Each structure stands twice: as C-alpha cells, then as structure tokens.
Amino acid sequence: MRTPVVGRFAPTPSGRMHLGNVYAMLAAWLSARAADGRIILRIEDIDQPRVLPDADRWIMDDLTWLGLTWDGEPVYQSQRLDRYADAIRMLSTLSSSTSCSPSVSSATVTADHLTFRTNAIYPCFCSRSDIRAASAPQEGDGFVVYPGTCRRLLQHNPDETRARLEHGDQHSLRLFAPNRNVQFTDRVFGSQTFNLAHDLGDTVIRRADGIVSYQLAVTVDDLDMGVTDVVRGRDLLRSTALQLYIREQLIASGWLADNNCDDSDDSDDRDLSERSDSTVASASVDEVSDNAFVEVSAATSVGVPSFAHLPLIDNAAGKRLAKRQRSLDMGVLRARGVSAHRVIGYCAWLLGLLAQPEPCAARDLIDHFSWERLAANRSDRRVPDDPFADFVGSDDAGAH
C-alpha cells in the first residue's frame, strides 16, 4: 500500500512573504495535495536574531488568504531545541567505523558532555575571516569549503584542543565530511551527485553563538515529522546531499529506534523505508580509501523524501528576490488591492502550469499539477518590478 505523502511549508519568520516565497509554497502545496497528501507548517524560527515579532502570524494569514491550507498545528523550531541537542549528542557517539573510512585516524577529546572526534563532531575555533583566508571558493557559486584546520588540530594536538575548550574559547561544532559521493534524483533538475568532502566539506552544525544550524535542524525535523516530499529553491541542491548524510548518520546512531517523536498513531510507527516508494533506491555504504570515491544513493534501509528544487525568482535587475525589497511582498500587494487569485495565477505561470498569468484558485490547479513543464524549463525566472500594474483593483472572482 502506498504511504501517504507528507509535505511541508518551512518559512523563516524574518519578514513578510514575497512573490518568490509564494511560488515555492504553491509548488509544495500542489505537490502534496495532488497526491492526496498532508502539508505540515513548520515555522523555522531557530535563528532568533533574525525573527521579527508577529511575522509568523503574517505568514499564516497570507497562506490562509491565498488558499494554501495546512494540516494540524504549526510547529516551531524554537520549541524543539532539546531535540537538536539530542541529535548532536547522538552524532558525537558514532564510532569511527560508522562515520568514516579506516584510513582516517581519529583523535578524541571529551568536553561539555560531548565526545569530539576528528571523524565525527569536533570543535572549530576558526573565525569567518580565518576560513576565508585559508579557503578558495568553489567555482561558480562562491561556496567556501572549510579547509579542516581545527580537525587537523584535534588530530595532531588534542591537548591544545582540550586546553582551548577548558579555557572557554568560543567555538562552533563541525561534522566531518568523508570522501564519498551522495547521489539523489531531483524531480526538476534530474540526477545529482555531490562529494561530501570536496563539494561541501566539514559543516557547522552548531554555531559559536549556540544556535543550531539550519542543516541539522531541518534534517531532524523532517525525520521526526515523517516528511516524504521536499520542495524548495535550487540554491539548496548542494545542501540536500549534506542533509541526506546527516539523516543517514542519525539513523545509524539509533535515532529512529529510540526517538521516534510521533507514537500517537500506530500507523505512523512503521519503518520509514515504506515511505520511499520509487523515488530513491537503497544502497550500501562502503569503506573507501582517501583517494577513492564511493557511489552512495540517498538512502540506507530507511526511506528518504523525494525532492523537487525550483528555479529561483529574480527581480527586474536579475537579483534574487529578498524580503527587504518590499515591492513584491504580500503586505504591499494586498494593500494595493491585488487579489489572491491574481497572485496564485502568476505563481502558477512561473511554475509552468498556466500558459498565461491568469487569476485562478490554488485548488483549481490540483488536478493538472505536474513537474514535467517545470523540468522542461529549469532556467531562473525574472519578474518585472510591478507584474500586477495592470490589474490593481480589478475584480478577480472576488478574491481580495
């Protein structure tokens, strides 16, 4: 029997939603609803310095106005900090044979109730300027791969690492990235392969200010909430490989066996391998030497979500839409009298679901939803400064 689809909205309450956010939300909503699935609303407010008061309520009000409904109560990341701390503790207990190849020697230091290893989680004392000075950005997107400075410090001089921890030196926590490939198939961009060591590097999972990283939090949340359907921007394609690796390591640490958060319904206690249908095949993880590459699919014996990464939405100048640019945010558009149907129709056109940006209701798109048109045109979209200039105040089926 096919397992029900579970999608999610995952907005950051750092301001009012803009047209690009609605475009992604509509795609996520249609992907789940077209499969008779559920949508979870998760407010990603873990980075409290970025959170604006009442932004969560603005988001929920706009989603309701647009007809993009969700199921159940909203989940706030800020109320799940203990879960993320548990995840860090469990990742720190992984044996070296689980987390990397035997060719990488491991030094160990224990502090703050965590065991730090060079081939698992370790403290990083580097500042951003230190990392920029020691690293070269990846060609094309400017992504900086951490050069492993503090991993080598722990490996060759664990006493200095221990002394700096005891002294209280500010540090982040990084997760070791082994030399292996992670492969997955995206419904828009097709087959993807990223090497953890070369394309991502050792990644921060807890910042120096104590805030847990986005990469860890969303992985834990998607596991706990049984998410099977992830829709988001193409700028997160690379992050998907990292999140799949974190997911794999959490499962290896016993996360699902010991910490399944939803035991309210026996039907949800089934092995998550039932949730992967035909999207991703299982694969084994082989030990590799320093110079070898291993092909690893996006799964162990536990299923993973299907992924669809969307072309990005740029403004008229070719810059990615941002919340600080107010002209296309929902508050401004609603105040000007632009209707919900007009916004939905424009976003549906951006998704390739309509031939023209004509007003329509989200529910009217469900029966015709497909990823094929979007996959056929994967270039980023550019919108004019005022795409609704000719329609302000018009009557779009009363959807105001």
C-alpha positions in Angstrom: 0.0 0.0 0.0 1.3 3.4 -0.9 2.3 5.5 2.1 0.6 8.9 2.3 2.6 11.9 1.1 3.7 14.4 3.8 4.9 17.8 2.5 5.8 20.9 4.4 5.8 24.6 4.4 9.0 25.8 6.2 9.1 29.6 6.2 11.5 31.7 8.2 9.6 34.5 10.1 12.1 37.2 9.2 9.6 39.3 7.4 6.5 39.3 5.1 6.4 36.6 2.4 7.2 37.8 -1.1 6.2 36.5 -4.5 9.1 34.1 -4.6 8.1 32.6 -1.3 4.5 32.1 -2.5 5.8 30.5 -5.7 7.6 27.9 -3.7 4.8 27.4 -1.2 2.3 26.9 -4.1 4.6 24.2 -5.6 4.9 22.4 -2.2 1.2 22.6 -1.6 0.3 21.3 -5.1 2.8 18.5 -4.9 1.3 17.2 -1.7 -2.4 17.9 -2.5 -2.2 16.3 -6.0 -1.1 13.1 -4.2 -3.9 13.4 -1.6 -1.2 14.2 0.9 -0.8 16.3 4.0 1.1 19.6 4.5 2.8 20.5 7.7 3.5 24.1 8.6 6.9 24.4 10.3 8.0 27.9 11.4 11.8 27.9 11.2 12.5 30.4 13.9 15.6 28.9 15.4 17.7 31.9 14.4 16.1 34.2 16.9 18.2 37.3 16.0 16.5 37.2 12.5 13.0 36.7 13.8 10.6 39.6 13.5 7.7 39.9 16.0 4.4 38.7 14.5 6.0 37.6 11.3 4.7 34.1 11.9 1.1 35.4 12.1 1.7 37.4 8.9 2.8 34.2 7.2 -0.2 32.2 8.4 -2.6 35.0 7.5 -1.2 35.2 4.0 -1.3 31.5 3.5 -4.9 31.4 4.5 -5.7 34.3 2.2 -4.0 32.5 -0.7 -6.0 29.3 0.0 -2.8 27.3 0.8 -4.1 25.4 3.8 -2.0 23.2 6.1 -2.8 20.2 8.4 -2.5 20.3 12.2 -1.0 22.9 14.4 2.1 24.9 13.3 5.4 23.5 14.6 8.0 26.0 15.9 11.7 25.1 15.7 12.3 27.3 18.8 10.3 24.8 20.8 12.4 21.8 19.7 15.9 22.8 20.9 16.1 19.7 23.1 15.7 17.5 20.0 18.5 19.2 18.2 20.8 18.9 21.3 19.9 15.2 21.4 20.9 14.9 17.8 24.3 16.4 18.4 24.9 14.1 21.3 23.9 11.1 19.3 26.1 12.1 16.3 29.0 12.6 18.7 28.7 8.9 19.9 29.2 7.4 16.4 32.1 5.1 16.1 34.8 5.9 13.6 33.9 2.8 11.6 30.4 4.2 11.2 31.3 7.8 10.3 34.3 7.4 8.0 36.8 5.2 6.4 39.5 3.4 8.5 42.2 5.4 6.6 41.3 8.5 8.6 42.7 8.2 12.1 40.7 9.6 14.9 41.7 11.6 18.0 39.3 12.0 20.8 38.6 14.8 23.3 35.6 14.9 25.8 34.1 18.2 26.9 30.7 19.6 27.6 29.2 16.1 27.9 30.2 15.5 24.2 32.9 13.3 22.7 34.7 15.1 20.0 36.4 13.0 17.2 38.2 14.1 14.1 35.9 11.7 12.1 32.6 12.7 13.7 31.9 16.0 15.5 34.7 18.3 16.6 35.1 21.9 17.9 36.1 24.6 15.5 37.8 27.8 16.8 38.1 29.5 13.4 36.5 32.8 12.6 35.0 33.6 9.3 38.0 35.7 8.3 40.3 32.7 9.2 38.3 30.4 6.9 38.2 32.9 4.0 41.9 33.4 4.3 42.6 29.6 4.2 40.0 28.6 1.6 39.2 29.1 -2.1 35.6 29.4 -3.1 34.1 26.8 -5.3 34.0 27.8 -9.0 30.7 29.4 -10.0 28.7 29.8 -6.8 31.3 31.1 -4.3 30.6 28.3 -1.9 33.5 28.0 0.6 34.7 24.6 1.7 36.2 24.6 5.2 39.9 23.6 4.9 39.8 21.3 8.0 42.1 23.5 10.2 40.6 22.5 13.6 40.1 18.9 12.6 43.9 18.7 12.0 44.5 20.5 15.3 42.5 17.8 17.1 44.2 15.0 15.2 47.8 16.2 15.8 47.5 18.2 19.0 44.5 17.1 21.0 45.9 18.6 24.2 45.7 22.1 22.7 42.1 21.5 21.6 41.3 20.3 25.2 43.1 23.3 26.7 41.2 25.8 24.5 37.9 24.2 25.4 38.8 24.3 29.1 39.8 28.0 28.7 36.4 28.7 27.3 37.5 29.7 23.8 34.5 30.4 21.6 33.9 27.6 19.1 31.4 26.1 16.7 30.8 22.4 16.2 31.5 20.8 12.8 30.5 17.5 11.3 33.3 15.6 9.5 32.6 15.1 5.8 34.0 11.8 4.5 35.3 11.4 0.9 32.2 9.9 -0.6 29.6 10.8 -3.1 25.9 11.3 -2.3 23.5 10.8 -5.2 19.9 11.6 -5.5 17.3 12.3 -8.3 15.6 15.6 -8.3 12.2 15.9 -10.0 13.2 19.1 -11.7 17.0 19.0 -12.1 17.4 15.3 -12.5 20.3 13.2 -11.3 22.6 15.0 -8.8 25.9 13.9 -7.3 27.9 15.8 -4.7 31.1 14.7 -3.0 30.8 15.4 0.7 34.5 16.2 1.3 35.1 18.2 -1.9 31.8 19.9 -2.6 30.6 20.6 1.0 33.4 20.0 3.5 33.1 19.7 7.3 30.0 21.6 8.1 28.9 23.7 11.1 26.0 22.0 12.9 26.1 24.4 15.9 27.3 27.9 15.6 29.6 29.7 18.0 26.7 31.6 19.5 25.0 28.3 20.4 22.4 28.4 17.6 21.9 25.0 15.9 22.5 25.1 12.1 19.7 25.1 9.6 21.2 21.9 8.1 20.9 19.9 11.3 17.5 21.3 12.4 15.7 20.6 9.1 17.1 17.1 8.9 15.9 16.3 12.4 12.5 17.9 11.8 11.9 16.1 8.5 12.8 12.7 10.2 10.7 13.4 13.2 7.7 14.6 11.2 7.8 11.9 8.6 8.2 14.3 5.7 8.2 12.5 2.4 8.0 15.4 0.0 10.5 18.3 0.0 10.0 21.3 -2.4 12.4 24.3 -2.3 14.7 26.5 -4.3 17.6 25.2 -6.4 20.1 27.0 -4.2 19.6 24.2 -1.7 20.6 21.4 -4.2 24.0 21.1 -2.6 22.6 21.2 0.9 20.4 18.2 0.1 23.4 16.0 -0.1 24.6 17.2 3.3 21.2 16.7 4.8 20.9 13.2 3.4 24.3 12.4 5.0 23.2 13.8 8.4 20.0 11.8 8.1 22.0 8.7 7.4 24.2 9.3 10.4 21.3 10.0 12.8 19.7 6.7 11.7 23.0 4.9 12.2 23.1 6.3 15.7 19.7 4.8 16.5 17.7 8.0 16.2 14.6 6.4 14.8 14.7 3.3 17.0 15.0 5.4 20.2 13.5 8.8 19.4 10.5 8.5 17.1 8.6 11.5 18.1 5.1 10.5 16.9 3.7 7.5 18.7 0.2 8.8 18.7 -0.9 6.6 15.8 0.2 3.0 15.3 0.1 3.6 11.5 3.0 6.1 11.8 5.2 3.6 13.7 6.1 1.7 10.6 9.6 1.6 9.3 10.2 4.7 7.2 11.5 2.6 4.4 7.9 2.2 3.4 7.8 5.9 2.6 10.3 6.0 -0.2 8.2 4.3 -2.9 10.1 4.6 -6.2 11.9 7.9 -5.6 15.2 6.6 -4.3 16.8 3.1 -4.1 18.5 1.7 -1.1 22.3 1.5 -1.1 25.1 0.2 1.0 27.9 2.4 2.4 31.3 1.0 1.6 34.6 1.8 3.2 36.9 3.8 0.9 40.5 4.9 0.8 41.5 8.6 0.8 41.7 8.7 -2.9 38.6 6.6 -3.8 35.1 7.7 -4.4 32.1 5.6 -3.5 28.7 6.0 -5.1 26.1 6.2 -2.4 22.4 6.8 -3.1 20.3 9.0 -0.9 19.1 6.2 1.4 20.1 3.5 3.8 17.5 1.0 4.8 15.3 3.9 5.8 13.4 5.8 3.1 14.1 9.4 2.3 11.9 12.2 0.9 11.5 12.9 -2.8 13.0 16.2 -3.8 12.0 19.0 -6.2 14.2 22.1 -6.4 12.8 25.1 -8.1 14.3 27.7 -10.4 14.9 30.9 -8.5 12.9 34.1 -8.9 14.9 37.2 -9.7 13.8 40.8 -9.8 14.0 43.0 -12.9 17.7 43.7 -12.2 18.5 40.0 -12.1 18.9 39.9 -8.4 17.2 37.2 -6.3 14.0 38.4 -4.6 14.6 39.3 -0.9 12.3 40.2 1.9 14.0 43.6 2.3 12.7 44.5 -1.1 9.1 45.3 -0.2 7.5 45.9 -3.5 6.5 42.3 -4.1 5.7 41.3 -0.5 2.2 40.2 0.4 1.6 43.1 2.7 2.2 45.6 -0.1 0.4 43.7 -2.7 -2.7 43.1 -0.5 -2.7 46.8 0.5 -2.7 47.7 -3.2 -5.8 45.5 -3.9 -4.0 42.7 -5.8 -6.2 39.6 -5.4 -5.2 36.2 -4.0 -6.3 34.6 -7.3 -4.1 37.0 -9.2 -1.1 36.1 -7.1 -1.7 32.4 -7.4 -2.2 32.6 -11.1 1.0 34.5 -11.6 3.0 32.0 -9.5 1.3 29.1 -11.4 2.5 30.7 -14.6 6.0 30.9 -13.2 5.8 27.2 -12.4 4.8 26.4 -16.0 1.3 25.3 -15.0 -0.5 28.1 -16.9 0.2 29.4 -20.4 -0.6 33.0 -19.2 -0.5 34.6 -15.7 -4.3 34.5 -15.3 -6.1 34.6 -12.0 -7.1 31.2 -10.5 -7.6 29.5 -7.2 -4.9 27.1 -5.9 -7.4 24.3 -5.6 -8.2 24.5 -9.3 -4.6 23.6 -10.2 -4.5 20.3 -8.3 -5.9 18.1 -11.0 -3.5 19.5 -13.6 -0.3 19.6 -11.5 2.8 18.0 -12.9 6.5 18.6 -12.6 7.1 17.9 -16.3 6.7 21.5 -17.5 9.0 22.9 -14.9 11.6 20.3 -15.5 11.5 21.2 -19.2 12.4 24.8 -18.4 14.8 25.0 -15.5 16.1 28.5 -16.0 15.6 31.0 -13.3 12.6 33.3 -13.7 12.8 37.1 -13.8 9.8 39.2 -12.8 9.3 42.9 -13.6 9.2 45.5 -10.8 5.5 45.6 -10.8 4.0 42.5 -12.5 0.5 43.5 -11.3 0.5 47.1 -12.5 -2.4 46.5 -15.0 -4.5 44.6 -12.5 -4.6 46.6 -9.3 -8.2 46.9 -8.2 -9.6 44.6 -10.8 -12.2 42.1 -9.8 -10.7 38.6 -9.9 -13.6 36.5 -8.8 -13.9 38.4 -5.6 -10.6 37.0 -4.2 -9.4 40.0 -2.2 
